[in-house]
Amino acid sequence: MGFKLSMLEIRQCYTPKLSNTSEVKNFLQAIWADLPQGPSNAAILSFYKNLQACKIAAGAHFEHAV
């Protein structure tokens, strides 16, 4: 929920239109730098665990092994 709120705040604070690709790039890099790292790491770890379980199950049903 905090992420959505901060994106809403950014959207409300940043009203000028971006006129070229370097402005868009700088804006997106600023947003990316402000994102919390914890949820991204958790999503990657979860995906890795599911991928490993799928590999062990040879593509069969693996949800019970996670």
C-alpha positions in Angstrom: 0.0 0.0 0.0 2.9 2.3 0.8 4.2 1.9 -2.8 0.9 2.9 -4.4 0.7 5.9 -2.1 4.2 7.1 -3.0 3.5 6.6 -6.7 0.4 8.7 -6.3 2.3 11.4 -4.5 4.9 11.4 -7.3 2.3 11.7 -9.9 0.6 14.6 -8.1 3.9 16.4 -7.5 5.2 15.9 -11.0 2.8 17.7 -13.3 4.9 19.0 -16.2 5.0 16.9 -19.3 8.2 15.1 -20.2 9.4 16.5 -23.6 12.3 14.2 -24.5 13.7 10.8 -23.8 16.4 12.0 -21.5 13.8 13.6 -19.2 11.8 10.4 -19.2 14.9 8.4 -18.4 15.9 10.7 -15.5 12.3 10.6 -14.1 12.1 6.8 -14.3 15.6 6.4 -12.7 14.5 8.6 -9.8 11.4 6.5 -9.3 13.4 3.3 -9.5 16.0 4.6 -7.0 13.2 5.3 -4.5 11.6 1.9 -4.7 12.1 -0.2 -1.6 14.4 -3.2 -2.3 12.7 -5.6 0.2 9.6 -6.5 -1.8 11.7 -7.0 -5.0 14.1 -9.3 -3.2 11.1 -11.3 -1.7 9.5 -11.7 -5.2 12.7 -12.9 -6.7 13.3 -15.4 -3.9 9.8 -16.7 -4.2 10.1 -17.1 -8.0 13.4 -18.9 -7.6 11.9 -21.3 -5.0 9.0 -22.0 -7.4 11.3 -22.5 -10.3 13.5 -24.9 -8.3 10.4 -26.9 -7.2 9.2 -27.1 -10.8 12.6 -28.3 -11.9 12.7 -31.0 -9.3 9.1 -32.1 -10.2 10.2 -32.2 -13.9 7.4 -29.8 -14.9 4.6 -31.8 -13.1 2.5 -30.3 -10.3 4.8 -28.8 -7.7 2.7 -26.5 -5.6 2.8 -29.0 -2.7 6.6 -29.1 -2.7 7.0 -25.3 -2.2 
